[in-house]
Amino acid sequence: MTQLDLLEPRCKVPERGGQLYEILMYLQAGGRLTVAKALTELGVYALSQRCGDLRRMGWPIQSRTIETNGGARVSEYFLEH
């Protein structure tokens, strides 16, 4: 049993070491991810698809649209606490 099992018992915990696990650990620590941040910090290219995978596993992944300093509008993903 992991600490994640205690926090979200209704959710399936992804396999340790994979992209889903890395994203979940980042979000569990209170982090927020955009596609650019996920690519540079975690090496994840398809963030929206991976967040969809986590949602289907029962994790309360949320998203919102933010505006970058350059004026672009992008999605930001976070874990609802």
N, C-alpha and C positions, 0 to 999 in steps of 0.2 A: 504494500500500500504506500502511495506517495502522498505528499502534502496536498497535491491537487485533488486527490480522492476525498480528502477531508473537507476541502473548500467547496467543491462542486460534485457531490456524490452522484447526481443524475447524469453527469457528462462522461463521455468516454475519453480517456487520456490517450493522446497519440503516442506512437512509438518514440522512445527516447532517441535523440540524435537526428531525427528527420526535420524537414522544414516546418511541418505543423507544430512539432514540439518546440522548436526554436521560436517561432512566432508566438505561441502560447506563453512561453516563459517570459518573453519580452513584454507582452501585454499584461501578464499577471503581476509583473513588477511595476505596473502603472504607466508603462510606455504607450506612446501613440505612434502609429506607423502610416506613412504615405508610401506610394510606390517607390519614390526615389530613396527614401530612408530605408525601406526594406531591402532594396537592391544593394545599397552601399554598406549597410550594417549587418545584414543577414544573408545576402546573396540570393534573395528570393525575387524572381522576375514576375510571377503571376500572383500578386498579393490578393486581389479580389477573389480569385478562384480558391486560394488557400483559406481565406477567411470564410468563404462559403462552405468549404469542407469542415472547418471547425464549428460553424453554426449547425451543420447537419449532425455533428457529434454531440450537440447539446449546449455548446458554449455560447454565452450571451454577447457575441461580438457585435458591436455597434459601429456605425459609420456616419460621417457628416462631411459636408463639402466645406473646404476652407480655401482662402485665397492666399497664395504665396506672396513673398515680397516683390516678386516680378510681375504680379497681377494674374498669374494663372490660377484657375480653380481646379482643385484636386480633392480626391477623397482621402479622409483620414480615418483610420480604424483604431478602435480602442475596446477594452473589455468593460462591460457594464458591471459595476460593483454594487 
